[in-house]
Amino acid sequence: MILKENLVIIYVFLLFYMDETFIGLKKFMTLLPNNWLAETPQTLAARRLGRMSAERERISEINCNVFLASDLLTIL
């Protein structure tokens, strides 16, 4: 009898655990992009580097504009 009760407890625990795991996986899968299987780490790294270089370019453009504006003020 004890063996049967233990099996029932284990069965209920596994059902609960698997349900919670499935809910967690479902939440995680909704955060992934639609083509997550097609993207390799190299493409993700290239996208990240492109975003970083665009940010650097934007910052350097702001710096150049500041220097150009200050040069124009000194000329006038």
C-alpha positions in Angstrom: 0.0 0.0 0.0 2.8 2.4 0.8 4.3 1.9 -2.6 1.0 2.8 -4.3 0.6 6.0 -2.2 4.2 7.0 -3.0 3.5 6.5 -6.7 0.4 8.7 -6.5 2.3 11.5 -4.8 5.1 11.3 -7.3 2.6 11.3 -10.2 0.8 14.4 -8.8 4.2 16.2 -8.3 5.3 15.4 -11.8 2.1 16.6 -13.3 2.4 19.9 -11.4 6.1 20.3 -12.2 5.6 19.6 -15.9 2.7 22.1 -16.1 4.8 24.8 -14.5 7.7 24.0 -16.8 5.4 24.2 -19.8 4.0 27.6 -18.8 7.6 28.9 -18.3 8.7 27.6 -21.7 5.6 29.1 -23.3 6.4 32.5 -21.8 10.0 32.2 -22.9 9.1 31.3 -26.4 6.9 34.4 -26.8 10.0 36.5 -26.2 12.0 34.9 -29.0 11.8 36.4 -32.5 9.8 34.5 -35.1 12.9 33.4 -37.0 15.0 32.5 -34.0 16.0 29.2 -35.5 17.3 30.8 -38.6 19.5 33.3 -36.8 23.0 32.2 -35.8 25.1 33.9 -33.2 27.2 35.5 -36.0 24.2 37.3 -37.4 23.1 38.4 -34.0 26.6 39.7 -33.2 26.6 41.6 -36.6 23.3 43.2 -35.8 24.6 44.2 -32.3 27.8 45.6 -33.8 25.9 47.5 -36.4 23.7 49.1 -33.7 26.8 50.0 -31.7 28.6 51.6 -34.7 25.4 53.5 -35.6 25.3 54.8 -32.0 29.0 55.8 -32.2 28.4 57.6 -35.5 25.5 59.5 -34.1 27.6 60.6 -31.1 30.6 61.6 -33.3 28.2 63.6 -35.5 27.0 65.5 -32.5 30.5 66.2 -31.4 31.5 67.4 -34.9 28.4 69.7 -35.0 29.4 71.2 -31.7 32.9 71.9 -32.9 31.7 73.3 -36.2 29.3 75.6 -34.4 32.0 76.8 -32.0 34.4 77.4 -35.0 31.7 79.5 -36.7 31.2 81.6 -33.6 34.9 82.3 -33.3 35.1 83.3 -37.0 32.2 85.7 -36.6 
